[in-house]
Amino acid sequence: MDATTALIQRVTTPGYGRVAIDASDGWTYLADLRWFEAVYCFPRTESAWHEVAPDSSGYALIWTSRFEVHVDQVMALATRVEPSKQTA
């Protein structure tokens, strides 16, 4: 329980419903967030999906539709984890 939460340093959207984050722990997490599609503010179009940025603290991703996910949610839903190219 003494571990600190990794922060989001960079985000990309490789496809609708999917994100890839480079985290401060040196790993890239690729996650499918379509699990959240029932949330009313979930972005409904491909173009809206790409309108995302980390919040100012690096703890969450926020879309222009006001949909938001926490870094821990992205990590928990990760389908692939690999060493970050940012640290290489």
URGI-V15379 format. One record per residue. D_FIRST is the distance of its C-alpha to the first C-alpha in Angstrom with 2 decimals. Layout:
D_FIRST + D_FIRST
This chain:
0.00 + 3.81 + 5.52 + 8.29 + 10.22 + 13.35 + 16.56 + 19.78 + 22.50 + 25.22 + 26.15 + 29.08 + 30.52 + 32.16 + 33.64 + 33.71 + 30.42 + 28.58 + 26.48 + 25.28 + 22.76 + 22.29 + 18.76 + 17.77 + 15.86 + 19.41 + 19.62 + 21.93 + 20.95 + 24.02 + 23.68 + 26.30 + 25.75 + 28.93 + 26.84 + 26.93 + 30.74 + 31.43 + 29.84 + 32.93 + 32.09 + 31.11 + 33.47 + 36.52 + 38.24 + 37.60 + 38.50 + 36.22 + 33.31 + 33.71 + 33.53 + 29.82 + 27.88 + 24.39 + 24.01 + 24.37 + 20.67 + 19.92 + 17.44 + 20.10 + 23.42 + 26.40 + 29.76 + 33.05 + 33.33 + 30.29 + 28.14 + 24.53 + 21.43 + 17.91 + 16.55 + 13.92 + 17.05 + 18.93 + 16.40 + 16.26 + 20.07 + 20.69 + 23.70 + 23.63 + 21.37 + 23.24 + 23.17 + 23.97 + 27.58 + 26.68 + 25.28 + 28.18
